[in-house]
Amino acid sequence: MEIKRCLEMLGDSLPNRDSYDLFPLHAGLSSQEQSRVFRKVPKHVRKIVAATNVAETSITIDGIVYVIDTGRVKETQFDAATNMMRLVGKRHFG
C-alpha cells in the first residue's frame, strides 16, 4: 500500500507528467506486472521505480541511475502478548 501511495503522490506532484513513467516493484505483483520495470522507455522519459528493499538489492534495471533508500524496512516479529507474528516497520540503519 505504501508503494502505491508513494507513486500516486509522485504522479500528482511531478511537473510535465509525460516525461516520467512510474513503476511499482514488490512481491505482491504478478510476474507480468513485475517485468514491466525492465521494458525500455523513450529517451525523453525518466523511469521511476518504487520498490521494496529486496528488489532494490537483488536486481539491476537498465536506465536506473539513482537509488534513494528511505532507511525503513518491514519485518515480521513475534508478539509475545498476542502469541502471534506481526509486520513491524522500523529503520534498518543508523
N, CA, C and O atoms as a GROMACS GRO file, in nm:
protein
  376
    1MET      N    1   0.082  -0.119   0.000
    1MET     CA    2   0.000   0.000   0.000
    1MET      C    3   0.086   0.125   0.000
    1MET      O    4   0.053   0.223  -0.066
    2GLU      N    5   0.199   0.122   0.075
    2GLU     CA    6   0.286   0.239   0.080
    2GLU      C    7   0.346   0.271  -0.055
    2GLU      O    8   0.359   0.389  -0.091
    3ILE      N    9   0.383   0.168  -0.131
    3ILE     CA   10   0.441   0.190  -0.264
    3ILE      C   11   0.337   0.254  -0.356
    3ILE      O   12   0.368   0.348  -0.429
    4LYS      N   13   0.216   0.203  -0.352
    4LYS     CA   14   0.110   0.259  -0.435
    4LYS      C   15   0.086   0.405  -0.398
    4LYS      O   16   0.074   0.491  -0.486
    5ARG      N   17   0.078   0.434  -0.269
    5ARG     CA   18   0.054   0.570  -0.222
    5ARG      C   19   0.170   0.663  -0.262
    5ARG      O   20   0.147   0.778  -0.301
    6CYS      N   21   0.292   0.613  -0.252
    6CYS     CA   22   0.409   0.691  -0.291
    6CYS      C   23   0.404   0.729  -0.439
    6CYS      O   24   0.428   0.844  -0.475
    7LEU      N   25   0.371   0.633  -0.524
    7LEU     CA   26   0.365   0.660  -0.667
    7LEU      C   27   0.250   0.755  -0.702
    7LEU      O   28   0.264   0.838  -0.791
    8GLU      N   29   0.139   0.742  -0.632
    8GLU     CA   30   0.027   0.835  -0.655
    8GLU      C   31   0.067   0.978  -0.619
    8GLU      O   32   0.037   1.072  -0.693
    9MET      N   33   0.135   0.994  -0.506
    9MET     CA   34   0.179   1.126  -0.463
    9MET      C   35   0.282   1.184  -0.561
    9MET      O   36   0.277   1.302  -0.594
   10LEU      N   37   0.374   1.101  -0.606
   10LEU     CA   38   0.471   1.146  -0.705
   10LEU      C   39   0.403   1.190  -0.834
   10LEU      O   40   0.432   1.296  -0.889
   11GLY      N   41   0.311   1.107  -0.881
   11GLY     CA   42   0.239   1.137  -1.004
   11GLY      C   43   0.163   1.268  -0.997
   11GLY      O   44   0.153   1.342  -1.095
   12ASP      N   45   0.108   1.297  -0.879
   12ASP     CA   46   0.033   1.421  -0.861
   12ASP      C   47   0.123   1.544  -0.852
   12ASP      O   48   0.080   1.655  -0.882
   13SER      N   49   0.248   1.525  -0.812
   13SER     CA   50   0.335   1.641  -0.787
   13SER      C   51   0.441   1.665  -0.895
   13SER      O   52   0.504   1.770  -0.894
   14LEU      N   53   0.461   1.570  -0.985
   14LEU     CA   54   0.565   1.588  -1.086
   14LEU      C   55   0.523   1.687  -1.194
   14LEU      O   56   0.412   1.679  -1.246
   15PRO      N   57   0.610   1.781  -1.227
   15PRO     CA   58   0.580   1.869  -1.340
   15PRO      C   59   0.597   1.790  -1.470
   15PRO      O   60   0.677   1.696  -1.475
   16ASN      N   61   0.525   1.826  -1.572
   16ASN     CA   62   0.538   1.762  -1.702
   16ASN      C   63   0.529   1.610  -1.690
   16ASN      O   64   0.623   1.539  -1.724
   17ARG      N   65   0.417   1.563  -1.642
   17ARG     CA   66   0.393   1.422  -1.610
   17ARG      C   67   0.426   1.328  -1.726
   17ARG      O   68   0.457   1.211  -1.703
   18ASP      N   69   0.420   1.375  -1.850
   18ASP     CA   70   0.450   1.290  -1.965
   18ASP      C   71   0.598   1.254  -1.976
   18ASP      O   72   0.636   1.169  -2.056
   19SER      N   73   0.682   1.319  -1.897
   19SER     CA   74   0.826   1.292  -1.900
   19SER      C   75   0.868   1.183  -1.803
   19SER      O   76   0.987   1.155  -1.789
   20TYR      N   77   0.772   1.120  -1.736
   20TYR     CA   78   0.802   1.019  -1.634
   20TYR      C   79   0.714   0.897  -1.651
   20TYR      O   80   0.596   0.909  -1.685
   21ASP      N   81   0.771   0.779  -1.626
   21ASP     CA   82   0.695   0.655  -1.613
   21ASP      C   83   0.719   0.603  -1.472
   21ASP      O   84   0.833   0.588  -1.430
   22LEU      N   85   0.612   0.577  -1.400
   22LEU     CA   86   0.620   0.532  -1.261
   22LEU      C   87   0.587   0.384  -1.253
   22LEU      O   88   0.487   0.338  -1.308
   23PHE      N   89   0.672   0.308  -1.183
   23PHE     CA   90   0.654   0.163  -1.174
   23PHE      C   91   0.663   0.116  -1.028
   23PHE      O   92   0.756   0.155  -0.957
   24PRO      N   93   0.569   0.034  -0.984
   24PRO     CA   94   0.584  -0.032  -0.854
   24PRO      C   95   0.664  -0.161  -0.874
   24PRO      O   96   0.662  -0.219  -0.982
   25LEU      N   97   0.732  -0.206  -0.769
   25LEU     CA   98   0.802  -0.333  -0.776
   25LEU      C   99   0.806  -0.395  -0.636
   25LEU      O  100   0.876  -0.347  -0.547
   26HIS      N  101   0.729  -0.503  -0.619
   26HIS     CA  102   0.725  -0.575  -0.492
   26HIS      C  103   0.670  -0.714  -0.516
   26HIS      O  104   0.618  -0.743  -0.624
   27ALA      N  105   0.681  -0.800  -0.418
   27ALA     CA  106   0.644  -0.941  -0.432
   27ALA      C  107   0.495  -0.962  -0.454
   27ALA      O  108   0.455  -1.068  -0.504
   28GLY      N  109   0.411  -0.865  -0.419
   28GLY     CA  110   0.268  -0.880  -0.435
   28GLY      C  111   0.218  -0.865  -0.578
   28GLY      O  112   0.101  -0.888  -0.606
   29LEU      N  113   0.307  -0.826  -0.669
   29LEU     CA  114   0.270  -0.810  -0.810
   29LEU      C  115   0.288  -0.942  -0.883
   29LEU      O  116   0.371  -1.025  -0.845
   30SER      N  117   0.211  -0.961  -0.989
   30SER     CA  118   0.230  -1.080  -1.073
   30SER      C  119   0.364  -1.067  -1.145
   30SER      O  120   0.419  -0.957  -1.154
   31SER      N  121   0.416  -1.177  -1.196
   31SER     CA  122   0.544  -1.171  -1.269
   31SER      C  123   0.532  -1.083  -1.392
   31SER      O  124   0.629  -1.017  -1.430
   32GLN      N  125   0.415  -1.080  -1.454
   32GLN     CA  126   0.393  -0.993  -1.570
   32GLN      C  127   0.402  -0.846  -1.528
   32GLN      O  128   0.462  -0.765  -1.598
   33GLU      N  129   0.340  -0.812  -1.415
   33GLU     CA  130   0.347  -0.674  -1.366
   33GLU      C  131   0.489  -0.638  -1.326
   33GLU      O  132   0.534  -0.526  -1.352
   34GLN      N  133   0.560  -0.731  -1.262
   34GLN     CA  134   0.699  -0.705  -1.223
   34GLN      C  135   0.790  -0.682  -1.344
   34GLN      O  136   0.881  -0.600  -1.338
   35SER      N  137   0.765  -0.754  -1.451
   35SER     CA  138   0.852  -0.745  -1.569
   35SER      C  139   0.840  -0.610  -1.640
   35SER      O  140   0.927  -0.576  -1.720
   36ARG      N  141   0.736  -0.534  -1.612
   36ARG     CA  142   0.720  -0.402  -1.675
   36ARG      C  143   0.838  -0.310  -1.647
   36ARG      O  144   0.872  -0.227  -1.732
   37VAL      N  145   0.901  -0.323  -1.531
   37VAL     CA  146   1.012  -0.233  -1.496
   37VAL      C  147   1.133  -0.252  -1.586
   37VAL      O  148   1.219  -0.164  -1.593
   38PHE      N  149   1.143  -0.366  -1.654
   38PHE     CA  150   1.258  -0.395  -1.739
   38PHE      C  151   1.240  -0.346  -1.882
   38PHE      O  152   1.336  -0.348  -1.960
   39ARG      N  153   1.122  -0.302  -1.918
   39ARG     CA  154   1.098  -0.251  -2.054
   39ARG      C  155   1.166  -0.117  -2.072
   39ARG      O  156   1.176  -0.036  -1.980
   40LYS      N  157   1.212  -0.095  -2.193
   40LYS     CA  158   1.275   0.033  -2.226
   40LYS      C  159   1.168   0.140  -2.236
   40LYS      O  160   1.055   0.115  -2.278
   41VAL      N  161   1.205   0.260  -2.195
   41VAL     CA  162   1.117   0.376  -2.210
   41VAL      C  163   1.182   0.469  -2.311
   41VAL      O  164   1.303   0.463  -2.332
   42PRO      N  165   1.103   0.556  -2.375
   42PRO     CA  166   1.162   0.651  -2.471
   42PRO      C  167   1.272   0.735  -2.404
   42PRO      O  168   1.269   0.757  -2.283
   43LYS      N  169   1.367   0.783  -2.483
   43LYS     CA  170   1.481   0.859  -2.430
   43LYS      C  171   1.440   0.980  -2.349
   43LYS      O  172   1.509   1.017  -2.254
   44HIS      N  173   1.328   1.043  -2.385
   44HIS     CA  174   1.286   1.166  -2.315
   44HIS      C  175   1.210   1.136  -2.185
   44HIS      O  176   1.170   1.228  -2.114
   45VAL      N  177   1.189   1.007  -2.154
   45VAL     CA  178   1.112   0.967  -2.037
   45VAL      C  179   1.206   0.916  -1.927
   45VAL      O  180   1.296   0.836  -1.953
   46ARG      N  181   1.183   0.963  -1.806
   46ARG     CA  182   1.261   0.916  -1.690
   46ARG      C  183   1.181   0.806  -1.620
   46ARG      O  184   1.063   0.822  -1.589
   47LYS      N  185   1.248   0.694  -1.596
   47LYS     CA  186   1.184   0.580  -1.529
   47LYS      C  187   1.202   0.595  -1.378
   47LYS      O  188   1.314   0.612  -1.330
   48ILE      N  189   1.091   0.588  -1.304
   48ILE     CA  190   1.095   0.593  -1.158
   48ILE      C  191   1.032   0.465  -1.105
   48ILE      O  192   0.918   0.434  -1.137
   49VAL      N  193   1.108   0.391  -1.023
   49VAL     CA  194   1.063   0.265  -0.968
   49VAL      C  195   1.058   0.278  -0.816
   49VAL      O  196   1.158   0.312  -0.753
   50ALA      N  197   0.942   0.252  -0.759
   50ALA     CA  198   0.928   0.245  -0.613
   50ALA      C  199   0.926   0.097  -0.578
   50ALA      O  200   0.836   0.024  -0.618
   51ALA      N  201   1.027   0.055  -0.502
   51ALA     CA  202   1.045  -0.088  -0.478
   51ALA      C  203   1.072  -0.117  -0.331
   51ALA      O  204   1.109  -0.030  -0.254
   52THR      N  205   1.051  -0.242  -0.296
   52THR     CA  206   1.088  -0.288  -0.163
   52THR      C  207   1.239  -0.299  -0.154
   52THR      O  208   1.308  -0.297  -0.256
   53ASN      N  209   1.290  -0.310  -0.032
   53ASN     CA  210   1.435  -0.322  -0.016
   53ASN      C  211   1.490  -0.450  -0.078
   53ASN      O  212   1.607  -0.453  -0.118
   54VAL      N  213   1.412  -0.555  -0.087
   54VAL     CA  214   1.458  -0.679  -0.151
   54VAL      C  215   1.482  -0.654  -0.299
   54VAL      O  216   1.585  -0.694  -0.352
   55ALA      N  217   1.389  -0.588  -0.366
   55ALA     CA  218   1.406  -0.558  -0.508
   55ALA      C  219   1.524  -0.464  -0.528
   55ALA      O  220   1.597  -0.476  -0.626
   56GLU      N  221   1.541  -0.372  -0.438
   56GLU     CA  222   1.648  -0.273  -0.450
   56GLU      C  223   1.786  -0.337  -0.451
   56GLU      O  224   1.876  -0.288  -0.519
   57THR      N  225   1.804  -0.445  -0.378
   57THR     CA  226   1.936  -0.507  -0.366
   57THR      C  227   1.952  -0.633  -0.450
   57THR      O  228   2.062  -0.688  -0.457
   58SER      N  229   1.846  -0.679  -0.515
   58SER     CA  230   1.852  -0.809  -0.582
   58SER      C  231   1.854  -0.802  -0.734
   58SER      O  232   1.881  -0.904  -0.799
   59ILE      N  233   1.827  -0.687  -0.793
   59ILE     CA  234   1.815  -0.681  -0.938
   59ILE      C  235   1.886  -0.557  -0.992
   59ILE      O  236   1.915  -0.463  -0.919
   60THR      N  237   1.913  -0.560  -1.122
   60THR     CA  238   1.966  -0.445  -1.193
   60THR      C  239   1.867  -0.409  -1.302
   60THR      O  240   1.827  -0.494  -1.381
   61ILE      N  241   1.828  -0.283  -1.306
   61ILE     CA  242   1.732  -0.235  -1.405
   61ILE      C  243   1.802  -0.133  -1.493
   61ILE      O  244   1.850  -0.031  -1.443
   62ASP      N  245   1.810  -0.159  -1.624
   62ASP     CA  246   1.871  -0.064  -1.717
   62ASP      C  247   1.805   0.072  -1.705
   62ASP      O  248   1.682   0.082  -1.693
   63GLY      N  249   1.886   0.175  -1.709
   63GLY     CA  250   1.832   0.311  -1.706
   63GLY      C  251   1.817   0.369  -1.567
   63GLY      O  252   1.790   0.488  -1.553
   64ILE      N  253   1.833   0.287  -1.463
   64ILE     CA  254   1.823   0.340  -1.327
   64ILE      C  255   1.959   0.399  -1.291
   64ILE      O  256   2.060   0.328  -1.292
   65VAL      N  257   1.961   0.526  -1.259
   65VAL     CA  258   2.085   0.596  -1.230
   65VAL      C  259   2.100   0.619  -1.080
   65VAL      O  260   2.211   0.610  -1.027
   66TYR      N  261   1.991   0.650  -1.012
   66TYR     CA  262   1.995   0.681  -0.870
   66TYR      C  263   1.903   0.588  -0.792
   66TYR      O  264   1.798   0.548  -0.841
   67VAL      N  265   1.944   0.556  -0.670
   67VAL     CA  266   1.860   0.480  -0.577
   67VAL      C  267   1.850   0.561  -0.449
   67VAL      O  268   1.950   0.603  -0.393
   68ILE      N  269   1.728   0.583  -0.405
   68ILE     CA  270   1.704   0.654  -0.279
   68ILE      C  271   1.652   0.552  -0.179
   68ILE      O  272   1.546   0.492  -0.199
   69ASP      N  273   1.726   0.532  -0.073
   69ASP     CA  274   1.687   0.437   0.031
   69ASP      C  275   1.629   0.518   0.147
   69ASP      O  276   1.698   0.601   0.205
   70THR      N  277   1.504   0.493   0.180
   70THR     CA  278   1.438   0.568   0.287
   70THR      C  279   1.485   0.528   0.426
   70THR      O  280   1.458   0.597   0.524
   71GLY      N  281   1.555   0.416   0.434
   71GLY     CA  282   1.602   0.370   0.564
   71GLY      C  283   1.496   0.299   0.644
   71GLY      O  284   1.513   0.277   0.764
   72ARG      N  285   1.386   0.262   0.582
   72ARG     CA  286   1.278   0.191   0.650
   72ARG      C  287   1.269   0.050   0.596
   72ARG      O  288   1.294   0.025   0.478
   73VAL      N  289   1.233  -0.042   0.682
   73VAL     CA  290   1.213  -0.181   0.643
   73VAL      C  291   1.098  -0.238   0.725
   73VAL      O  292   1.074  -0.196   0.839
   74LYS      N  293   1.026  -0.331   0.666
   74LYS     CA  294   0.922  -0.402   0.741
   74LYS      C  295   0.971  -0.544   0.762
   74LYS      O  296   1.021  -0.609   0.669
   75GLU      N  297   0.955  -0.593   0.884
   75GLU     CA  298   0.992  -0.731   0.912
   75GLU      C  299   0.891  -0.792   1.007
   75GLU      O  300   0.820  -0.723   1.080
   76THR      N  301   0.885  -0.925   1.002
   76THR     CA  302   0.794  -0.993   1.094
   76THR      C  303   0.862  -1.012   1.228
   76THR      O  304   0.980  -1.047   1.235
   77GLN      N  305   0.786  -0.990   1.334
   77GLN     CA  306   0.834  -1.010   1.470
   77GLN      C  307   0.728  -1.084   1.548
   77GLN      O  308   0.608  -1.070   1.523
   78PHE      N  309   0.774  -1.164   1.644
   78PHE     CA  310   0.682  -1.237   1.729
   78PHE      C  311   0.637  -1.146   1.843
   78PHE      O  312   0.720  -1.086   1.912
   79ASP      N  313   0.505  -1.135   1.862
   79ASP     CA  314   0.447  -1.056   1.971
   79ASP      C  315   0.404  -1.153   2.080
   79ASP      O  316   0.305  -1.224   2.067
   80ALA      N  317   0.481  -1.154   2.190
   80ALA     CA  318   0.455  -1.248   2.299
   80ALA      C  319   0.320  -1.221   2.366
   80ALA      O  320   0.257  -1.314   2.417
   81ALA      N  321   0.275  -1.096   2.366
   81ALA     CA  322   0.148  -1.061   2.431
   81ALA      C  323   0.029  -1.125   2.360
   81ALA      O  324  -0.068  -1.166   2.424
   82THR      N  325   0.037  -1.134   2.226
   82THR     CA  326  -0.073  -1.192   2.149
   82THR      C  327  -0.042  -1.332   2.099
   82THR      O  328  -0.128  -1.400   2.044
   83ASN      N  329   0.085  -1.376   2.120
   83ASN     CA  330   0.129  -1.507   2.072
   83ASN      C  331   0.115  -1.519   1.920
   83ASN      O  332   0.081  -1.626   1.868
   84MET      N  333   0.140  -1.408   1.849
   84MET     CA  334   0.126  -1.404   1.702
   84MET      C  335   0.243  -1.330   1.640
   84MET      O  336   0.310  -1.251   1.705
   85MET      N  337   0.266  -1.359   1.511
   85MET     CA  338   0.364  -1.284   1.434
   85MET      C  339   0.296  -1.157   1.383
   85MET      O  340   0.176  -1.158   1.354
   86ARG      N  341   0.372  -1.048   1.372
   86ARG     CA  342   0.316  -0.925   1.317
   86ARG      C  343   0.421  -0.855   1.232
   86ARG      O  344   0.541  -0.875   1.252
   87LEU      N  345   0.375  -0.774   1.137
   87LEU     CA  346   0.462  -0.698   1.048
   87LEU      C  347   0.488  -0.563   1.111
   87LEU      O  348   0.396  -0.489   1.143
   88VAL      N  349   0.617  -0.531   1.130
   88VAL     CA  350   0.657  -0.410   1.200
   88VAL      C  351   0.749  -0.328   1.110
   88VAL      O  352   0.843  -0.382   1.051
   89GLY      N  353   0.722  -0.198   1.099
   89GLY     CA  354   0.810  -0.108   1.024
   89GLY      C  355   0.912  -0.047   1.117
   89GLY      O  356   0.880  -0.010   1.230
   90LYS      N  357   1.037  -0.036   1.069
   90LYS     CA  358   1.140   0.026   1.151
   90LYS      C  359   1.254   0.073   1.061
   90LYS      O  360   1.257   0.041   0.943
   91ARG      N  361   1.347   0.149   1.119
   91ARG     CA  362   1.465   0.194   1.046
   91ARG      C  363   1.561   0.076   1.036
   91ARG      O  364   1.577   0.001   1.132
   92HIS      N  365   1.626   0.060   0.919
   92HIS     CA  366   1.719  -0.052   0.905
   92HIS      C  367   1.865  -0.011   0.914
   92HIS      O  368   1.953  -0.096   0.900
   93PHE      N  369   1.892   0.115   0.936
   93PHE     CA  370   2.030   0.158   0.961
   93PHE      C  371   2.030   0.284   1.044
   93PHE      O  372   1.927   0.350   1.061
   94GLY      N  373   2.146   0.316   1.096
   94GLY     CA  374   2.180   0.435   1.170
   94GLY      C  375   2.085   0.487   1.264
   94GLY      O  376   2.111   0.588   1.328
   0.00000   0.00000   0.00000
